[in-house]
Amino acid sequence: MGRRAIVLLVALILAGLAAWAVWNFLQNVEAEAEAGQNIVTVFRAGPDGIAEGQEGSIIVSAYDSDPRCQNEDLDLTEAEGCTVKQSTDRFEVVPADTIDSEEKLRQVLRGKVAAGPISAGSILTAAQWTEITVDVIPLSEQIPSGKQALTISTSNVQGVNGFVEAGDRINMIITLDIEFDLIPVDFEGITLPDDEPTTGDETTGAEAETVVVTYTRYVLQGIPVLAAGREIRPDEEAPPTVEADDGTATEGDDASAEDQGNSTIFTLEVTPDQAERIVYAFENGSIWLTLVPTDFVEIETNGVIIDNLFGGDLIDEIFGNPGDN
């Protein structure tokens, strides 16, 4: 074997020994670093973090329904949509109140809300959650004697684009089709023709075509609004309430809510008679709401049909009075 080959062989042996020494050193460093550490199961805030006031019960339900949130091997960045993510890590010291089991997670979070914002990836502890201590006053206790609560729903346009709030008053307008033979003779707002109307089709015997008129008029005025959506009318004697976030908001939600208007589901304070009239109106006609000021006074109207829509006799306006020719 030549001298050059011997030198090369020695160099390779020395390089291998050096590599082994470095690897052995790193292993010892790692072992020393892990000395005294324990493998602990923890729960971390998801990729989007947890907002202040977010309800723990909703978070627990979402965790239970999504297997990805329970997968310890899944990286946090891969658990999109998980508000809470389970993970297993080595810790030398963890806070005494760390949530380290699913049982403790349910015990701590249920019935509580986040006391403050929790950043993404932060380990959850019991101290981050606070009780909702405010007593909830049932809506039934806010309904005056002799009244009832009735909920209606409209589109954004028909419901004043969500500007109606709990504590406001509204008027209700209905448009529906009425058969002439069902209109009382002394009914104000629609003038019955002298002769029995027809649709223009030929009829025989007792079978006459029924004429239907489209009629728009106020059904009720000054109806108190108990609640708009889930927002209940303020009670002056009630203690302040704690608002809780359901945690479903996303980055684009603000713009969506603005485009769609506020809630147009209203719970009204009505008498039994008014409740029947409102239900009949919604079952048989098209409803529009108007928002009225605090000093609103109910006014009497006659309603509108096609004949008086433009403020006069439509037939005479279009064709003129034959006697004038």
Buried (B, 14 or more C-beta within 10 A) or exposed (E): EEEEEEEEEEEEEEEEEEEEEEEEEEEEEEEEEEEEEEEBBBBBBBBBBBBEBBBBBBBBBBBEEBEBBBBEEBEBEEBEEBBBBBBEBEBEEBEEBBBBEBEBBBEBBBEBBBEEBBEBBBBBBBEBBBEBEEEEBEEEEBBEEEBBBBEBEBEBEBBBBBEBBBBBBBBBBBBBEBEBEEBEEEBEBBEBEEEEBEEEEEEEEEEBEEBBBBBBBBBBBEBBBBBBBEBBBEEEEBEEBEEBBEBEBEEEEEEEEEEEBBBBBBBBBBEEEBBEBBEEBBEEBBBBBBBBEEEBEEEEEEBBBEBBEEEEEBEEEEEEEEEEE
